[in-house]
Amino acid sequence: MGEFSISRERIERYLALTAEALEKVEIPTVAGSDARAQAEDMLGMARAYHSDAQHFLTAGRGDDAFAAVNYAHGWLDAGVRLGLLDGKGDWKLFTQD
């Protein structure tokens, strides 16, 4: 099997894209208490994975950083797709219906 590696520039591009998504996404004001709790949990997971990705990149663990940033964005995409998070109709940052 061949060796795979991801460039630092690519990881940084994904980190920046996810940071932009984290800035844009909001919890809808009409969310009930259960939906709000779920949305806050999803947003918290996305922030934690984004933070982990930054830590891994700083530690020279590029593969782990790439995996973590993709998990972070996956949490955001899932939240938007389920309607728990509001992506403001931004098709560039979020997977939507």
Backbone as a printed PyTorch tensor [residue, N CA C, xyz], in Angstrom:
tensor([[[  0.8440,  -1.1840,   0.0000],
         [  0.0000,   0.0000,   0.0000],
         [  0.8830,   1.2390,   0.0000]],

        [[  0.4060,   2.2640,  -0.6750],
         [  1.1570,   3.5090,  -0.7520],
         [  0.9670,   4.3810,   0.4830]],

        [[  1.9010,   5.2650,   0.6710],
         [  1.8510,   6.2230,   1.7840],
         [  1.0130,   7.4230,   1.3540]],

        [[  0.1360,   7.8730,   2.2260],
         [ -0.6830,   9.0470,   1.9560],
         [ -0.2840,  10.1390,   2.9260]],

        [[ -0.2640,  11.3370,   2.4510],
         [ -0.0450,  12.4730,   3.3420],
         [ -0.8360,  13.6570,   2.8030]],

        [[ -1.2040,  14.5030,   3.6950],
         [ -2.0110,  15.6670,   3.3550],
         [ -1.1550,  16.8980,   3.6090]],

        [[ -1.1540,  17.8150,   2.6770],
         [ -0.3060,  18.9870,   2.8230],
         [ -0.8220,  19.8970,   3.9430]],

        [[  0.1010,  20.5910,   4.5730],
         [ -0.2550,  21.5580,   5.6120],
         [ -1.1950,  22.6140,   5.0520]],

        [[ -0.9610,  23.0330,   3.8150],
         [ -1.7990,  24.0570,   3.1890],
         [ -3.2410,  23.5740,   3.0550]],

        [[ -3.4090,  22.3130,   2.6970],
         [ -4.7680,  21.7760,   2.5570],
         [ -5.4720,  21.7260,   3.9160]],

        [[ -4.7560,  21.2800,   4.9260],
         [ -5.3320,  21.2250,   6.2740],
         [ -5.7030,  22.6290,   6.7340]],

        [[ -4.8220,  23.5890,   6.5070],
         [ -5.1050,  24.9760,   6.9090],
         [ -6.3110,  25.5300,   6.1520]],

        [[ -6.4720,  25.1480,   4.8930],
         [ -7.6290,  25.5870,   4.1030],
         [ -8.9260,  25.0340,   4.7110]],

        [[ -8.9090,  23.7680,   5.0980],
         [-10.0850,  23.1620,   5.7240],
         [-10.3450,  23.7710,   7.1050]],

        [[ -9.2910,  24.0480,   7.8600],
         [ -9.4640,  24.7020,   9.1610],
         [-10.1170,  26.0740,   8.9920]],

        [[ -9.6710,  26.8350,   7.9920],
         [-10.2380,  28.1630,   7.7460],
         [-11.6980,  28.0650,   7.3020]],

        [[-11.9980,  27.1020,   6.4440],
         [-13.3760,  26.9170,   5.9820],
         [-14.2930,  26.5580,   7.1500]],

        [[-13.8350,  25.6760,   8.0160],
         [-14.6430,  25.2700,   9.1610],
         [-14.7640,  26.4050,  10.1640]],

        [[-13.7140,  27.2020,  10.3350],
         [-13.7920,  28.3710,  11.2170],
         [-14.8400,  29.3480,  10.6890]],

        [[-14.8750,  29.5390,   9.3740],
         [-15.8850,  30.4180,   8.7620],
         [-17.2860,  29.8660,   9.0170]],

        [[-17.4310,  28.5490,   8.8760],
         [-18.7320,  27.9160,   9.1130],
         [-19.1500,  28.0630,  10.5780]],

        [[-18.2100,  27.9060,  11.4950],
         [-18.5170,  28.0650,  12.9180],
         [-18.9650,  29.4930,  13.2350]],

        [[-18.3950,  30.4550,  12.5450],
         [-18.7910,  31.8530,  12.7440],
         [-20.1900,  32.1260,  12.1990]],

        [[-20.5430,  31.4580,  11.1230],
         [-21.8070,  31.7390,  10.4440],
         [-23.0030,  31.0190,  11.0570]],

        [[-22.8140,  29.7750,  11.4580],
         [-23.9190,  28.9420,  11.9160],
         [-24.5090,  29.4950,  13.2110]],

        [[-25.8330,  29.3450,  13.3270],
         [-26.5330,  29.7850,  14.5370],
         [-27.5710,  28.7420,  14.9200]],

        [[-27.9620,  28.7980,  16.1740],
         [-29.0740,  27.9750,  16.6360],
         [-30.3390,  28.7800,  16.3740]],

        [[-31.2990,  28.1950,  15.6630],
         [-32.5360,  28.9330,  15.3670],
         [-33.2260,  29.4000,  16.6550]],

        [[-33.7470,  30.6000,  16.6350],
         [-34.4100,  31.1580,  17.8160],
         [-35.7030,  30.4360,  18.1460]],

        [[-36.2950,  29.7620,  17.1690],
         [-37.5560,  29.0670,  17.3960],
         [-37.3620,  27.6500,  17.9460]],

        [[-36.1280,  27.2440,  18.1340],
         [-35.8620,  25.8830,  18.6030],
         [-36.4160,  25.6840,  20.0070]],

        [[-37.1220,  24.5650,  20.1950],
         [-37.6100,  24.2050,  21.5250],
         [-36.4460,  23.7910,  22.4090]],

        [[-36.7110,  23.5560,  23.6760],
         [-35.6300,  23.2680,  24.6180],
         [-34.8600,  22.0000,  24.2460]],

        [[-35.5490,  20.9480,  23.7990],
         [-34.8490,  19.7200,  23.3950],
         [-33.9970,  19.9680,  22.1510]],

        [[-34.5620,  20.6440,  21.1790],
         [-33.8300,  20.9500,  19.9510],
         [-32.6490,  21.8670,  20.2590]],

        [[-32.8440,  22.8350,  21.1420],
         [-31.7560,  23.7420,  21.5130],
         [-30.6190,  22.9640,  22.1720]],

        [[-30.9510,  22.0440,  23.0580],
         [-29.9300,  21.2420,  23.7360],
         [-29.1620,  20.3950,  22.7190]],

        [[-29.8720,  19.8130,  21.7630],
         [-29.2170,  19.0140,  20.7270],
         [-28.3220,  19.8940,  19.8590]],

        [[-28.8120,  21.0720,  19.4950],
         [-28.0330,  21.9880,  18.6670],
         [-26.7760,  22.4480,  19.4020]],

        [[-26.9150,  22.7650,  20.6750],
         [-25.7580,  23.1830,  21.4650],
         [-24.7310,  22.0620,  21.5680]],

        [[-25.2110,  20.8200,  21.6990],
         [-24.3090,  19.6700,  21.7550],
         [-23.5630,  19.5110,  20.4350]],

        [[-24.2820,  19.6230,  19.3250],
         [-23.6460,  19.4880,  18.0110],
         [-22.6220,  20.5930,  17.7800]],

        [[-22.9830,  21.8000,  18.1510],
         [-22.0700,  22.9250,  17.9920],
         [-20.8490,  22.7580,  18.8920]],

        [[-21.0680,  22.2690,  20.0930],
         [-19.9540,  22.0140,  21.0050],
         [-19.0030,  20.9600,  20.4670]],

        [[-19.5520,  19.9080,  19.8810],
         [-18.7110,  18.8670,  19.2870],
         [-17.9060,  19.4290,  18.1110]],

        [[-18.5390,  20.2420,  17.2810],
         [-17.8330,  20.8370,  16.1480],
         [-16.6910,  21.7260,  16.6320]],

        [[-16.9540,  22.5270,  17.6360],
         [-15.8980,  23.3980,  18.1800],
         [-14.7540,  22.5760,  18.7800]],

        [[-15.0930,  21.4980,  19.4900],
         [-14.0700,  20.6590,  20.1160],
         [-13.1920,  19.9890,  19.0580]],

        [[-13.8120,  19.4380,  18.0220],
         [-13.0300,  18.8020,  16.9720],
         [-12.1840,  19.8190,  16.2100]],

        [[-12.7020,  21.0200,  16.0010],
         [-11.9240,  22.0680,  15.3260],
         [-10.7140,  22.4350,  16.1760]],

        [[-10.9180,  22.5640,  17.4670],
         [ -9.8170,  22.8540,  18.3810],
         [ -8.7890,  21.7180,  18.3790]],

        [[ -9.2810,  20.4810,  18.4070],
         [ -8.3800,  19.3260,  18.3480],
         [ -7.5490,  19.3560,  17.0700]],

        [[ -8.1800,  19.6890,  15.9550],
         [ -7.4760,  19.7410,  14.6750],
         [ -6.3400,  20.7620,  14.7200]],

        [[ -6.6080,  21.9200,  15.3120],
         [ -5.5610,  22.9360,  15.4360],
         [ -4.4130,  22.4160,  16.2990]],

        [[ -4.7560,  21.7520,  17.3920],
         [ -3.7340,  21.1780,  18.2750],
         [ -2.9010,  20.1310,  17.5330]],

        [[ -3.5610,  19.2230,  16.8210],
         [ -2.8460,  18.1860,  16.0960],
         [ -1.9100,  18.7850,  15.0440]],

        [[ -2.3760,  19.8100,  14.3460],
         [ -1.5380,  20.4380,  13.3260],
         [ -0.2970,  21.0520,  13.9660]],

        [[ -0.4890,  21.7390,  15.0770],
         [  0.6390,  22.3440,  15.7880],
         [  1.6280,  21.2750,  16.2660]],

        [[  1.1000,  20.1220,  16.6430],
         [  1.9330,  19.0180,  17.1380],
         [  2.5650,  18.2020,  16.0010]],

        [[  2.3130,  18.5950,  14.7620],
         [  2.8920,  17.8830,  13.6280],
         [  2.1550,  16.6060,  13.2530]],

        [[  0.9280,  16.4760,  13.7050],
         [  0.1240,  15.2850,  13.4190],
         [ -0.9210,  15.6250,  12.3500]],

        [[ -0.4370,  15.8360,  11.1360],
         [ -1.2830,  16.3000,  10.0470],
         [ -2.4540,  15.3930,   9.7150]],

        [[ -2.2130,  14.0810,   9.7110],
         [ -3.3130,  13.1610,   9.3910],
         [ -4.4310,  13.2650,  10.4290]],

        [[ -4.0540,  13.3570,  11.7100],
         [ -5.0570,  13.5020,  12.7700],
         [ -5.7740,  14.8460,  12.6620]],

        [[ -5.0240,  15.8990,  12.3100],
         [ -5.6290,  17.2230,  12.1350],
         [ -6.6630,  17.1970,  11.0240]],

        [[ -6.3190,  16.5500,   9.9140],
         [ -7.2370,  16.4740,   8.7810],
         [ -8.4970,  15.7000,   9.1530]],

        [[ -8.3170,  14.6010,   9.8600],
         [ -9.4760,  13.8150,  10.2990],
         [-10.3540,  14.6340,  11.2370]],

        [[ -9.7520,  15.3060,  12.1920],
         [-10.5200,  16.0660,  13.1860],
         [-11.2780,  17.2230,  12.5530]],

        [[-10.6710,  17.9320,  11.6230],
         [-11.3670,  19.0670,  11.0110],
         [-12.5340,  18.5740,  10.1630]],

        [[-12.3890,  17.4120,   9.5580],
         [-13.5050,  16.8600,   8.7870],
         [-14.6350,  16.3910,   9.6990]],

        [[-14.3090,  15.8470,  10.8710],
         [-15.3470,  15.5210,  11.8530],
         [-16.0630,  16.8020,  12.2880]],

        [[-15.2930,  17.8610,  12.5380],
         [-15.8890,  19.1330,  12.9610],
         [-16.9050,  19.6100,  11.9460]],

        [[-16.5140,  19.6200,  10.6920],
         [-17.4220,  20.1170,   9.6620],
         [-18.5980,  19.1580,   9.4680]],

        [[-18.3550,  17.8800,   9.6650],
         [-19.4370,  16.9040,   9.5810],
         [-20.5220,  17.1620,  10.6140]],

        [[-20.1140,  17.5190,  11.8420],
         [-21.0980,  17.8650,  12.8820],
         [-21.9280,  19.0690,  12.4410]],

        [[-21.2730,  20.0720,  11.8620],
         [-22.0010,  21.2590,  11.4070],
         [-22.9610,  20.9130,  10.2720]],

        [[-22.4720,  20.1520,   9.2990],
         [-23.3350,  19.7540,   8.1810],
         [-24.5480,  18.9680,   8.6680]],

        [[-24.3150,  18.0490,   9.6010],
         [-25.4290,  17.2550,  10.1220],
         [-26.4410,  18.1480,  10.8380]],

        [[-25.9570,  19.0820,  11.6370],
         [-26.8570,  19.9850,  12.3540],
         [-27.6900,  20.8320,  11.4170]],

        [[-27.0590,  21.3280,  10.3560],
         [-27.7950,  22.1360,   9.3700],
         [-28.7870,  21.2570,   8.6230]],

        [[-28.3440,  20.0900,   8.2240],
         [-29.2120,  19.1840,   7.4660],
         [-30.4420,  18.7670,   8.2760]],

        [[-30.2670,  18.5760,   9.5890],
         [-31.3800,  18.1900,  10.4530],
         [-32.2500,  19.3670,  10.8760]],

        [[-31.8120,  20.5740,  10.5490],
         [-32.5660,  21.7650,  10.9310],
         [-32.3240,  22.2010,  12.3690]],

        [[-31.3370,  21.6020,  13.0290],
         [-31.0030,  22.0050,  14.3960],
         [-30.1170,  23.2420,  14.4090]],

        [[-29.3900,  23.4490,  13.3210],
         [-28.5330,  24.6210,  13.1650],
         [-28.9450,  25.3530,  11.8940]],

        [[-28.7980,  26.6600,  11.9080],
         [-29.1370,  27.4920,  10.7580],
         [-27.8540,  27.8880,  10.0400]],

        [[-27.7080,  27.4020,   8.8050],
         [-26.5380,  27.7160,   7.9930],
         [-26.7340,  28.9150,   7.0980]],

        [[-27.8250,  29.6290,   7.2880],
         [-28.1230,  30.8550,   6.5310],
         [-28.1620,  30.6180,   5.0260]],

        [[-28.5300,  29.3970,   4.6110],
         [-28.6540,  29.0960,   3.1880],
         [-27.3410,  29.0790,   2.4360]],

        [[-26.2260,  28.9610,   3.1390],
         [-24.9060,  29.0070,   2.5100],
         [-24.5120,  27.6220,   1.9840]],

        [[-24.6700,  27.4190,   0.6960],
         [-24.3730,  26.1250,   0.0750],
         [-22.8730,  25.8850,  -0.0260]],

        [[-22.0700,  26.9210,   0.0800],
         [-20.6120,  26.7640,   0.0110],
         [-20.0930,  26.1440,   1.3040]],

        [[-20.6860,  26.5110,   2.4180],
         [-20.1880,  26.0660,   3.7150],
         [-20.8870,  24.8290,   4.2650]],

        [[-22.1320,  24.5910,   3.8680],
         [-22.9270,  23.5310,   4.4740],
         [-23.6320,  22.6830,   3.4280]],

        [[-23.7930,  21.4020,   3.7440],
         [-24.5990,  20.5120,   2.9200],
         [-26.0510,  20.7260,   3.3230]],

        [[-26.8910,  21.0500,   2.3640],
         [-28.2860,  21.3320,   2.6660],
         [-29.1960,  20.6270,   1.6710]],

        [[-30.4830,  20.5700,   2.0050],
         [-31.4830,  20.0020,   1.0810],
         [-31.5560,  20.8420,  -0.1650]]])
